[in-house]
């Protein structure tokens, strides 16, 4: 420290001496504005270079006051005269008393900016750097209002940011060398013009090495090397060339453009050098959203590749080597104005050649086939005609024979709303007004696979001459095209004058055109047989007719596999019969196809009289009033284009205000495209049925401007610290919504179709395409009900859903029957969500082929995602209970899923999943998401094995399950299945204590305990310093546990205050009593029973036998014991057994109320469970026999 102070003092003294009067020369040329002291400097090279003479300090000084914002000088170090300290640089003295030294230290080899006040450095920035002796280095200093910058060889090396204001005005400065012999040239003063030039310079730091032809290469030492823009970016085009020199990681690496927007969001245009893919990532509050699907592309190392980024108010585009590798349409507005960007390499050594930033309006072509702007018709060309735009329309004026309208070439990327991958997106939709005499429209196309127009890629469709606007679906599936649609020609056949006005062009996925051999007239079933009747076309008379069993997994509806049965038609009519049952599972959940000579008789069909096997136990009636939404005064159009939301909502409101009834959406069953009603959000109200008739389609609007709320695109929104923030749950409103309504119904045989813009997923489960187009879609739940009572959703198809299908939160008495859910277009395609206290639910004969949970049983407590159309209810009982799932097909995802997210409830007994009955289904899986993401470990990683809420009283019997069920760490009680699943082997909550160290006041209640009240009740009460169970009057409290082979002891602390009780062990299925005995102790005493387990589910519990009984129980447990210690006790074995309740024989099963010697089949186990749960479901008459 003393040495540094001595050197600083010496430097100050020498600087003072240098100010003594000497012989000076006011220089011109390359030193204009500088004073050169010829006693310190010598001239060379025709007076263009000066070299110092070797004094300790040599300097040239500014002539007069300095008011320039840019000072340039070039320096070459000839010799360093000290091994202790030396420098060259610009020393600037301000009138304020502050000094700034922009220095290269020639001994220690670093660059530095120092701010000095009273000769003491108060700020200091340093970066290592080496200037080779004899080499010229171009130095530049910028003195700006808000920052100062130090450049070497056009690379920004150091900067300091501060509100300098006018501090640099009228200052003085010098370029000097200390202990260093140096040469100088090109010393100039100027005004910095970079900000005003319309071009933004790029700034380099010491991590980049300059090369030939303007390229720079990162040094490979830093994980991230950046070249940053200086100042704000206000252009829409960023271009550069990059060469990958080395990828330094096998895990992750990239090169790309990182753009920091003025609104705080960041957008990264990335090429991943490890995974070899390109993508656009949008960061909102730090959360990474992939707004453009990953595009597979491999860039070779050592070769130059051209990168381009386009930023616009409606679209962002990412090009590599002229190819679009990423795009995302959206409402960006001005978020890119005034931003900041950087070219970066992460774990990747790169060389870069940079172009200036600029505006490039020709590069930004935004397809707008709804023609909102004059520029929307750019690229459309008319032969013998003209094209213009007016009032949101493309006007095609025909001016002679053989006139043709041609679209622009569609250079779109997968997932774009105008990307049409054939044969999937097989239909061109037109909203068109034909003011010509033409009665036919010829459409011709080229694709990426068929690059020339030809007769094989064109078709004629009928159109209405001199008509108003009509909607036309031009299905190209019968042309057998492939690849992406690239260009279309339209010809109004025979028209030589007039005009065609286009309101919209879009590309849709519709049912492929296919030949049919006949028609299915009927498919019904009785208790044993399914009967199919149909009729054939004349050309198939007396042919062999075959019936095939299929499923939603056969999404192409192909005739595959062996037929179930075949018959020879009697002329044109046929009847086929097959057994109702296939093993233990019925065919109520099957789909069927009929074929003749490989040609189908229509599409898939199923048993129509499904309600005969399981009626709606929560049925309700509505008033007889009915209205049709197409009638005045509502006047819905149903034209597949007009927004009918307001018209349909007006009808709902009117029916509700008149006391209830039915709102009918008429269909067109003979029209292959149906009658389509464009909708954004409908609010269903009390006592209203929304009847979507067969042939009617409620079609989610793809136009965000039609939404009467702030709808958002994309899969998720950002809620800081919260997982799985799907936009459909947390922001966007359901397509059909109900809030705290009663007696509501959605039915009718029609379809609810969600927005599927850009989707390329054919089957709803393909992980390679399920995300395609996701950022281009407005994700909504088709049916979302909250707090509703008496609900029916039946006989509808949910098509192309882009997230959850049906959500019922905090609802009761819910019937979901014969709902078809297929062709899912995005991830998180959950089927039926039963959550937040929803209870008394029957899911009957439904179908789902998807990529996620099929039936969700979710006992969440305080879910933070309910921000818009639902909310958490921490004050309520949030148990999901009394749910039956039967006769259904749920494949492709996770089947029935137990989501146990109630561990943050202070009373755990109010967040159970209980009384669940699953039978006669085809299921992919039985599974769970057990770890509560909104409580417990932070950050959540789904690894906690004890963070789940209770599951009890579950029956899963007589199903076909394709994958091995797995409930993970969940220790369910009273769980009976014919799978590998079984109940816990130990008591859960046997001591009635919660045991949460962080919340000692929290309780567990009767969670995991099965209670049957026979006029009495059960509860949990305080006892001493803890809690215990209490039974008042006739009631039973037990747990269903799985007991392995061998001896066991069941023990429990019991106190009988009044009356008589007994403890017991019995078989859950058969009712067999393994052991039981009376208990009469008036003080707490441990009572036990021994018995043999035989790998079966048993009830272990206690029953109060008298009306006045009062019994306390605690510390229930079970343990394995040697067989020799087993001495079963049974009341029936006593010589003179006490019978405290003569009306109840001692051999009775205390849970089922049946004789202990009776054996029950698996069917009776289901019925016993239904009785035991006191289900309100009445399975009337025609039940399935096992």
N, C-alpha and C positions, 0 to 999 in steps of 0.2 A: 504494500500500500504506500509506504514512504517513497519507494522508487518511482511509482506512478505519479505521485504528487510532484516529485523533483522534476520528472520529465515534462509534466504539464507546465510547471513554472518556467522551465527553460524554453518551452515552445512559446509561451506568452511573451517572454523577454525577446526572443528572436523575432517574433511577429512585430513587436514594438520597434525593434531596430530597423526592420525592413521598411518602416514608414518614414525613415529619415530622408531628407532631400537627396535625390540622385538624378543622374542623367536619364531621361525617359523619352520615348517616342510614341506619338499617337499613331497607331497603326491603321492601315486600311485593308482592303481585300478580305482575306480569310480571317482577319483579326479586327474587322471594323467594329468600333465601339470599345476597343480594349487599348490599354496603355502597356507597352512592352518596354521594360527597363533593359537597355542594351548592355548594362554592366552585369546582368544576370543571365541574359539569353543571347544566343547567336542564331543568325538566320542561315537557312540553307534551301536548296531546291527552288531557286528563283523566288526567294522570299515568301514561300508558301508554308514553310515549316520552321518552327523555332525549337531550339534545344537548350536546356538549362546548363549553366557552367559549373555546377557541382557545389553550390553553397548549401548550407544546412536547409535553408528554405529559399526556394525560388518561386515567384508568382507573377502572373499578369493580372492587372486590375481593370475593372470596368471604368470607362471614362464617364464620370458623372453619375447621376442617380439612375437606378435601374427600375424600369416598369414593365419589363418583358415577362411573360408567363412561361416561356420556353427558352432554355439555355442549352446549347449543344457545344460539345468539344470532342475532339479525337485525341487520344493519348497513346504513346508508345513508351514503355519503360525501358530505358537503356542500361541503368545500373542501380542497384540498391546499395547504399553506402553504410548501412548499419544492419547488425543482426539482432537489434533490440526493438527498434520501432522505425517506421517509415510509412509514408502515404502519398497518394496523389488524389486530387479531387477539387470540388467546388465549395468554397467557403462563402456563405451569404450572411451579411449583417443587415438586420432590419432596424428601422428607426425606433421600434418599440424596445430595443435593448436585447431582443432575442437574436441568437445566431443559429444557423443551420449549416452543418458540414456533411456534404455528400462525398463519402471517402472510400477509396480502395486502399486497404492496408497492405503495403508491398512486402512486409516482413511476415505477418501472420496470415496473409492471404484470405481476406474476407472483405465484403462490401458492408458499408454501414451508413445509416443516417443518424446524425446526432443533433438534437435540439439542445442548445446551451443558453442558460440564463446566468449572467454574471460569471461567465467562463466555466460554469458547472453544468455538466450534461444532466438534463432532467428526463429526457426520453432517448431511447437508443434501440435501433433495429439492426440486426446483423444477419448476414447470410454468407456461408463459405463461398469463395470464388478464387480462381487462379488466373492472373494475366501473365501470359508467357512473355519473357523479355524480347524486345525487338518487334513484337506484333502490335498492330494498330487495333485499338478498341474505340468504338464510337459510343460516347456517353451522352446522355440526355437527362436533363432535370426539368420537371414540370412543377410550377408553383401556381396552384389553383386555389380557388376560394375554399374548397372543402377537403383538399388532400394535396400531398406532395408525392412525387414519384421519381424514382431513380432507375434509368434504363441503361443497359449495356448491350450493345449490338442488337438494338431493337427489341430486346427482351426486358420486360418489367422485372426488376430484381427486388426492389424494396418500395414500400409505400407507407405513409403515415396519414391517417385520417383525422381531421380536426376542423373546427370552424375557424379558418384562418382569416376570412374576410379580406381586409385591405392591408394585412400586416406586411405583405411583400412590396407594397408600393414605395417608390423612392428609396429603395435600399441600395447597398453597395455590395460588390462581390469580387472574388478573385479565384483564379484557377491556380493551384499551387502544387509543388512537390516538396516533401519533407524527407530529408535523408535519402532522396531518390532523384537520380538524373533522368529527366523525361523529355520527350519531344511532344509538341502540340501542333495541331492544325485544325482547320474548319471550326474555329471558335466563333459562334454567332449568337445573337439575340433575336428572338422572334415572338410572335403571338401564337399560342397554341390554337389550331383550327380544327382539331379532331372532332369536337362535339358539333360544330357547325357544318361540317362537310357532308353530313348525311351518311357517312360510313363510320363504323366503329372499329377501332383497331383491336387486334388481339394482343394479349399480354402474356409474356412468358416469365418463368422464374428460373432459378439456377438448376432445376431438375431437368432442363431441356438443353440439348447440345445442338447448335446450328450445323447444318450440312450444306450440300450443294443444291442449287436450284430452288432456294427458299425453303427447303424442308428442315424440320427439326425432329430430333429423336429424344425420347425420354431416357433418363439415365439407368432405369431398371432397378434403382435402389429404393425408391419409395413405393408403398403399396398403391397409392393413388397419385398420378401425375395429371395436372390440369393445365390447360391453356384457357385463360379466361377473357371474356369480353370486357373492355374498359367502358365504364359508363352504362347508361341504359340502352337496351336494345328495343328499337321501334320498327323493325323490319320483319317480313314474314318468311324469309328464305335464309337458311344456314347451310352452307356447302363447304365440304372439305374432302380431301383424299387422305386415306390412312393405309399404312402398311403394318401388318402385325409382324413384329420381329421375333418375339418370344412370349409364350404363355407360361407364366411362372407358378401356376397353381393347377392342381387336378380337381379342385373343389369348386372354385368360382373365379371368374374373371370376365372383364368386358371392355368394350370400347364404344363410345357414343357421345351423344349431346345431352348434357344435363342442364335443364332450363328452369330457372327460379322465376316464378311469375310474380307480378306485382300484387296479387291478392294473397300471397303466402303459400300457394300451392307450388309443387315442383312436378315437372314432367321429364322423364328420362327416356330418351330414344336409344335403346341399348342393343348392341350385338354381343351376345354372351359367347366368349371365346372358348369356354369349356363345354357348354351344352350345345353349341352351334345352332343358335336360334336368335331371331330378332323379335323384339316386342317393344310396346310402348307402355310405360308404367307411370301412373299418376299418383303422387303422394299428397294426401290431404291430412293435415295434422299428424304427419309422420306415418300414416297408414298407407301401405302399398296396395294400389288397385291396378290390376292389369287391364287396361282399357282396350287393348288390342291383343287378340290371341297370339300365342307364340307361333312364329313362322320359321320353319326349319330351313336353314341355309348354312353352308359351310364356306368360310372365306379362307383361302389358302394363305399360309404364312409366306412372307417374303414377296408378296405381290401387292400392287396398289389397288385399292378399291375406293370407289367414289360414294360418298355419303351425302344425302340431302335431307333436310327437314323443312317441312312447310307448316307454318302456323297461321291459322285463320280463325275467324269468329265462329265458323260452322264446322270446321274439319281440321284435323291434324294428320299429316302424312309423313311417312318415313320411307325413304328410298335407299337402296343399296345397289350400286351399279345399274341404275336406271329402272330397277324393279321395285314395285310397291311391296314392302315387307311388313308394313303396319299402317293402319288408318283407323281413325275413330271420329265419327261424327258426334256433334254435341253442341250445346249452347255455350260457347266459350266467351263470346262477347269480346271485351277488351282486356281479358286477363293476361294476354301476352305482351301488351304494350308496357313499355317502361320496365321490362324484365332484365334479367342477367343470365348469361349462359356460359358454359364451359365445355370444351372438348376434353374428354378424360380417358385415361387408360387405367384399369383396375386389375392388379395382378397380371398386367400385360404390358410388355415393352412395345411401344409403337413409334413409328415415324409419321409425321403429319405434314401435309401441304395445305395451307389455308387460303380461302378466297374471302374477299370482303363480304360483309353482310349486306343484303340488298332486298328490295321488294321485287317480287317476280309474279306478276298477276297472271301471266299465261300458264305458269306451272300449276296454279291452284285451280283445278277444275272440280267443281262441286256439283255432283249430279243432284238435280232437284226436279223430279218428275211429277211434282205437284205444281210446278211453274209459278212460284211465289214472286219471282223477280224477273225483270227483263232479261237478265243474264242467264236465266234458267233454260232458255231455248238455244243457247249457244251450242253449237255442235250438231243441231238438227238441220238436215239438208232436205230440200224438196226438189225433185225433178219435175219440170213443167208445173211449177207451183212456187209458193212463197211461204215463209214461216215467220210468225210474229208472236208477241206475248201481250195479253191484255186481261186485267182483272183476275189474275191467277189462272189463266187458261193459255194453252198453246193453240194458236190459230193457224191451221194449215189450209191455205187457199189453193184450190185446184185451178190450173190455168191451161188446160189442154188434155188431150188423151194420154193414156199411159203415165199418169202422174204417180209419183212414189214419194212417200215420206220416209226418211232414214234417220235413225237415232245416232247419237254419237257412239263411238266405240267405247265399250264399258271396260275400262281398265280398273277393275275393282279387285279387292282382296277378300278372301274368305271372311265371312262375318259382316260384311258391309250390307246395308239394306238393299242395295241394288246388285248384290252378288247372287246370281242364280245358278246354282250347281245342278246340272241335269244328270240323271232323270229325277232327282228329288224335288227341287223347286221347279215344277213342270208346267206351270200355268202363268200366262201373261194376263194380268187383270187390267182392263181399260174402263175408265169412266169417260164416256164419249157422247158427243152430240153430232149426229150425222145430218148435215144440211145439204145432202146430195141425193141423187136418184139411186145411188148404189144400194143393192140389196145383199151384197156379199163383200166381205173384207178379206183380202189375202194377206197373210202374214208369212214372212220369210225370215229365217234366222241363220246366223253363223255362230259357231262356238269355238272354243279353244281346240277342240278335236276335229271340227268340220269347218275349215277356214274359208270356204267359198260358198256362195249361195247356190242352191240346187233344188230341183223339184222334190228331192227326198226330205228336204228340210223346210217345207212350206205347207200351209193348209188354208182352206177356205172356211169361213164361218158366216152364218146368216146375220145380217144387221137390219135394223129398221130404217127404211129410207125417209128422208125429211122428217126426222124425229127429234124429240127433245133428248136430254141426257139419259143414257141407259148404262147399266153395268154389264160388261162382257167378260166372261171367263174363257180364255183361249187355252185349252188344255193340249199341250204338245206331247203328252206321254206316249201316244200311239205312233209318234215319229221315231221312237227309239234313239233319241239324241243323247250325247254324253258331253262332258266337259262343262266349262262355264259359258253361259250365254254372253256373247260379245257384241252383237249388233242385230238390229231388227229393221225390217222394211215393212211398211204398210201400204197397201194399194186398195183404194175404193174401186172395186171392179166395175168398169163401165162408166164411171163418172168422168166428165170432161169439164165440169164447172162446179161451183158451190164450195163449201168449206166443211172441214171437220174440226171440231173443237175438242181438245183433250183436257180433262180436269185432273187426271191422274193416270200414271202407269206404275204398276207394281208387279212383283214376281212372287207367286204364291205356291204353296205345296198343297195339291188337291189329290183326291183319290184317282189313281191311274185308270185310264180308259181300258176296259177289258171286255172280251166277248163273254156271253153267258149262255148256258145251256138250258136254263129254266128258272123257276121261281120257287122259293120256299113259302109254303102257305101256313104251316103250323109246326110248332115244336113244343110239346107238352109232356108232363110226367105225372104218373101216379106213384103209389108207394113202392113200386118195384120196376117200372118200365118207362122208358122215354120213347115217345112216338113222334116221328117226323113225317110230314106229308108235304108233297109238292107237285108241281106240274112242269113238263118239259116243252121246249119248242118243237115244232113239227119235225125238224131235221133230226131230232134225237128220239123219235118215237120207237118204243119197244127196246130201248137201249138198256144196258146194264148201268145201274145207278149205285154209287158208293158213298157211304157216310164216313167222314174222317173226324177224329177228335183232335182238337188243336188248342192253342192258347194264345195269349197276347205276345208271348215271346216270338211267335211266328208273325211278325209285324207285316210281312208281305202277303200274308194269307195264302201261302202256297199249299198245294195239295201234296203233302209229303207223308211218308210213312205208310204203314199198312192200314187199310180201312177197317173200321169196326164192324161194318156189315155191308153187304151188297144185295141188291134185288134187281130183277128185271121189271122195267116199267110196264104197267098194263096200259098200253097205248101211250098216252101222254102223262098219266098219273102214276105216282109211286107213293108207297108207304114203307118206312123202315122203322124197326123197333130194336132197341138195345136195352140192356139192364141199366137201371138207375145207378147201381153201385159198381165201383171199380175197387174191389177189396173193401176196406173199411171206410173209404171216402166216397161220397156221392158225386155224381156228375152235374150237380147244380152249378158248380163253378167252372164247368167246361164250356169251351166254344166249339162249334161244329162247322164243318164245310161239307157240301155235297158236290160231287164231281161226276161228270159223264165224259168218257173218252178224254180225260185230262182237262176238261173245261168245267169251270165252276158254275153252280146255280146261285149266282149272287155272292155276297160276302159272308162273313162269319155270322152265326146266330147262336142263341142259347135257349134254354128252357124258359118259356114265357110266363108260366103260372107259378113262379117262385114263391109268391105270397101264400100259396096253399100250404107250404111247408113251414113257414115262419111269418106270422102276421105281425103287424106293427102294434106293440103293446102300449104305445103312447099316442094312439090315434086320437084325433080331435076333429070336430066338425066346424065348418065355417058357414056364414050366411050365403044364400044362393046368388047374391049379386055377382055379376061378371061383366067385364068390359074388355073390348079388344083394342089394343093400343093403336091399331091402324085406323080406327074409326075416329071421327071428329068427336070432341074437340082436340084429341091428342095427336092424331095424324102422324104417327110414326111412319117412316118411309120403308125401312127394311130393304134398302137398295144397295147394301154393302159399301156405302160411301158416306151417306149423310149421318151426322152424329144424332142418334135418337135418344140420347140420355135424358134430355129434358122432357121429351114426350112421354117416355115410359115412366119416369119419376112422377110426372103429373097424374098419370093413371093410378099409380100406387097411392099417392096422396089422396086422391079423390075417393078411392075405394075404402081406404082407412078411415077417412072422415065420415063416411056413411055407415060405419060399423063393421066393415070387413067384407071379404068376398074374394073373387078371383080376377087377376089381371092376366089376360091371355095375349101371348105373342104368337100370332098365326104363323103357321109354317107352309112350306111348299114341298111336300114329300116327294112329288114327282120330279122336281127340279134337282139334278145331281149336286147343285151348289147351294140349295136351300134358299130360304129368305133370311137375309143377314141384317141384324140390327147392330149398328156401331154404338158402343157403350164405353163410358169411362168409369162410372161409379153409380150404382143404384142402392138406395137405402130402403130396405124392406121394413115394413111397419106392422104393428099389431093386427092380427086377424086377417092377414093378406097372404094369398097364394100367388106366387109368380109361376104361371104355367107356360113353359117354353114348349110349344107343340112340336111333334115330330116334323122335321123339315124346317124348323126354325133354328137360327144360330145367333146367340149373343156373342158378338165379335169385339174383342178389346180394341179400342182405337190405337192406332200407331202414331197419331199426331199429338205431340205433347201440348200443343197450344189448345187443344180441345178439353184438357183436364181443368176442372174448376178448382184445383188446388195446386200446390207447387210440387208436382210429380217430378221424380228424378229417374234418370237412366241408370242401368247397371245393377249388379247383383247385391251389393252391400252399400251401406252408408257408414260414416265414421261416428262412433260414440266412444270417446277416449276411455280406454281400460275395459271395454266390454267386448265379449266374443260373439261371433255369429250374428252380426248386426245386419240381417237381410233387409233390403229396402222394402220388401213386401210386408214385413212385420213391423218395422220401425218407422216407416215414412209414408209409403204409398198406400192408398186406401184399397180395400177389396173391390173386385168388380161388382159382386153382389154382397152387400153388407147389411148386418142387422145389429142394433145396439139396444140391449135390455128390452127386447120385444117378446111378445107371447103369441103362441098359435100362428106360426109362420111356416110356409111351405114353399120349396122350390122343386118343381116336378114337371112332367109333361111329355117326356120322350125326346126332347130336343138336345141341343149341344151348346156348351159354353166354351168358346175358343179364345185362347189367350194370344197375345202378340208374340209371333215367332220370327220376327225380323232377323235375317242373317243366319238362321239356324241351319246347320248341316248334319244334325244328329238324327239318324234314321230311326233308331230303336229306343231312344231315351236312356240308354245305359252306357253307350260307347264313350269311354273316358277320353278318347282321342278327339272327339268332336263335341262333347257335351257343353264345353265352354264357348264354342264358336258363335260369334255374334252376341254374346252376353252383354257387352257394353252398349249395344245398339237397341236394347229392349228395355221397356218400362215394366219392371217386375211387380206383379200384383197377385194376391190370392184370389182365385176365382170366386170362392164362397168363404166369407169370414164373418162369424157370428160371435158376439160377446154378450154375456149376461142374459141369455135368452132362455125361455121356458116353453116346452112343447114345440119341438122342431122336427120337421120332416124334410129330408133331401132325398129324392127318389127318382129313378127312371130318367136320368140325364147322363150325358157324356161330357167329360171334361177333357178337352183336346188341346195339346201343345202347351200345357201349363209350364210357366217359366220359373216356378218355385213351389211352395206348398200348394196343395190342391184344396183341401177343406180344413178350416180351422174352427174349432168350437172351444172357446175359452169361457169358463164360469157358466156353462149352460147346464140345463137339466131336462130330462125326458127328450132324448134325441134319437131319432131314427134315421139311419142312412142306409138306403136299400137300392140295389140294382144301379149303382153308379159305376160307370165305365171311365177309367182314367188311363190315358195312353198318349203315346208320341210326345213324351216329355222333352222340353227343349233346353233345359239348363240343369245344373247341379242343384242339390238340395231339393230334389223333387219329392218331398214327403207327401204321403197320401192323405190320411185322415188324422188330424191332430186333436187329441182329446186331452185337455190340459187345464190347469188352474182351477181345480175343483169341479170340473164337469163330471156329472154323475148320471146314472140311469141312462145307458146308451146301448142301442142295438145296431151293430153293423151287420147287415144281412145281404149276402150275395152281391158283393162288390168286386171290382176288377181293377188291378193296378199293375202295370209293368214299368218300373222306374229304377232310379239309381240311388235311392235313399230309403229311409224308414217308411214302411207302408202304413201301419197303424201305430201312432205315437201315443203312449200313455205317459204323460209328463206331469209329475207332482211338483212343479216349481212353486216357490214361495214368494219371492220378491224380485221377479225377473225385471231387470232395468230397461228392457228393450221396448216396453209398452209406452210409446210416446205419442201415438197418433190416434189409433182407432180402438185400442184396448189398453188396459192398465192392470198392474199387479194389485192383488187384494190381500195384503198381509194381515188384515183384520179378520179374515174369513177362514173357514175350513177349506183348505186347498187340496184335500184328498181326492184322487181320481178313483171312483168306485162304481160298482154295479155295472160292469161293461161286458157285453157278450159280442163275440165276433164269430160268425158262422157262415158256412156255404160260400166262402169267398176265395178269390185267387189273388195272392199278393206275392209277386215274384220279381226278381231283378234287383231288388235292394235288400233291406234288412228285415223284412217281415214285420212281426209284432215286436215293438221295442219299448223297453221299460226305461224311462228317463227319470232318475230319482234325484231331483234337484231341490229337495226341501230341507236340507240340513241346517239352513239358517232360520228355520221356524223355531221360536222359543218353546213351542209345544209340538213335539214331533208327531204326536198322534193325529195332528191336523194336517199332515202332509204325507199320508200313506197312499200307496197304490194297493187296492184291495177289492175282493169280490170280482175277479176277472175270470171269464169263461170263454175258452177258445176251442171250437170243435168244428169238424167237417170242413176244413179249409185246405187249400194248397198254399204252402208258405215257403218262402225262400229260407227263412231263419227265424229264430227267436233270440233276441239279443238285448243289449243294454248300452246306454251311455251313463255310467254310474257316478262319475265325479262331478260334483256341483261346480260349475264354472264361475259362479257368483258368490262363492264362499269358500274359505279354506286357503289353500296354498296360493301364494302370489309369486310369480306370475303363473297363471293356470297352465298346466301341461298335461292334464288328463291322466295323471299317474297315481293320485291318492286312492287307496283301496278301502278307506273307511269313511269316505265323504258321500254317503248315499243315505237316502231316507227309506223307511220300511216298505217292504212288499209282503203281502200275506193273502191267504185265501184265493189261490189261483188254481184253475183247472185247465190243463192243455191236453186234450184227449181226442183220439181218432182224427188226426190231421195227417196230411202228407207234407213232410218238412224236408226240403232238399239239402240243406246244410246243417251240420251238427249244432243244436242250440247251445247258447253260452250266455249265462247271466253274470259272468265275471266274478267280482268279489261279493256280489249281493248274497246275503244269507236270508233268503226268503223263508217264511214259515207257512205251514198249511198249503204247501205247493204239491199238487198231484199231477203227474204227467205220465204218458206212456213213452217218454223220450229218456234221454240221459239225465235230464234235470230232476232234482228232488229237493225236498225241504232241507233246511239247516239240520245238522245233527245235534246241535246244542241250543239251549234256550237263548233267545234274543230278548233283551230287556227283562230277564228273569227276576231282577231285583228292583225293577221299576225306577231305576236311577239313570239319569242322563249321562252323568260323568263328564261333562264338558268343563274343563278347568278354566277356560276363559269366561264362561257364563254359568256359574254354579246355580243361578236361579232358574235356568232352563229346565224343562221337564220332558219326560218321554211319554207320560200317560199310559194308555193301554196299547201302544204301538206293538205290533207283532203278535198280540194276543187275540184269539178268536173268542168272541162273546156271543152267546145265545141267551136272550132274555125270555124267560117263561113267566112273565108277570113281574119279575124283579128287575134289577139293574146292576151294573158294575161300574166302578170308578177307581181312581187312584187318590189316596189320601195321605196326609202327613202322619208319620209315626216316628216319634222320637226325633232323631236328627236326620231322618230320611223319609222315604216314601214307601208305601205298600199298596197292594191291590185290595179292594173291598167289594164284596158281593152283598147286596141287600135284596132279600126275597129270593124267589126261585129264579135262578140263572146259572149259567155255566161260563167259566173262564178257562180256556185251554190253549195250548200251542200245538200245531201240527209239526212234528219232527220226523226226520228219516232215521231209522234205527237199523244199524247193521246187524249181521248175524252175531249171536252170542248173548251173554248175560248183561243186564243193565239195571241200574237203580235210579228211580225217579224220587227225588226228595223235595219237599217244600215246607217252609215254616207256615203253620196255620194256627189261627186263633178263632174259635167259634164263640162269639158273644151270645148269640141266640140261635135256637133251632139246631138242625143237624145237617151235616154235609158229608160228602164222600169224595175221595180222590180216586182217580181212575186212569187206566191206560187201555185204549181200544184201537182197533184197526180202522183207519179212515174209510176205506172202501167197503169192507165187509161188515163193519159194525161189531166184529168179534171183540168181546171183553177179554183182555189178557190178564188184567188184575184190577181190583178195586176194593176199597174198604171204607167204613164209616169213620168220621172224625168228629169228636165232641169236645176236644180240649178247650177250656175257657181261657187259657193263656197261650201265648205263642209257644209252639212246640214243633220240632221237626218231625214230619211224618213222611214215610217212604214206602214205596212199592218196588218189588223186584219182578223181573219178567224177562222173557227171551225175545230179542229182536230177530227178525228174519228178512232183513233188507226190504223193509216196507215202511210206509208212512203211517205214523201212529198219532193219536191225540193223547196228550198228557195234560191233565187238568184237574179242576175241582168243581163240584156242583153243590149248590145249596138246594136242599130238598123240601124246605118248608117255607110257607109264605112269610113267616116272621123271622126267618133266618137272617143273621148278620155275621159274615165270615171275612176274616182278614187273611191275606196270603202274601208271602215274600220269599225271596231267595230260592226260587225254583231252579233246579239244576238236574242234570242227568249225567251219569257216569257209567263207564263199562266196568263190569265185575266178573270174576270167574264164574263159570257155569255152576260150580258147586255151591255158590252162595245164593243162587236164585231159588226163592221159595214163594211162588206166586200165591197171593191171597185173593179170594173172590167171595163177594157177599153171598153168592148163590151156593157156595160150599158150606156155609155155616149151618149147624144143625137147627138152630132156632134164630134165624136172622131177624134182626130188628127191622121193621118196615115203617119208617117214620112217615112215609107217604103211600098209603095202601093203593092209591090209584096208579102208581108208577112201579111196575115190577122191577125187582133188583137186577134182572138180567138185561134190562134195557140199555142200549147204547146211549150214553149221556149226551152225545152230540146229535145223532140222527134220529133217536127215538125209536129204534128198531130192535128186534130180538137179536141177541148176540150170536145165535147159532145159524142165522140166515146168511147165505152167501149171495153177493150181488154181482151182477155183470157190470161191464164198463158203462153200459147205458144207464143203469140205475145209479152208478156213481155220479153221473152228470145230474140226474134228477135229484139225488140226495143233496148235492152241492147247491142246486138251485133253491131247494127248500131251506137248507142250512143258511144260505145268504139272505133269505127272505126277499128274493128277487120279486119285483112286481111284474116281471114278464110272464104272461100267460101263454104257454105254448099250446095252442088250441088244436085239439083233435089230431090232425094229420102230421104227427111228429115223425121224424126219421127213426126207423128201427135200425139198430146196429147189427 
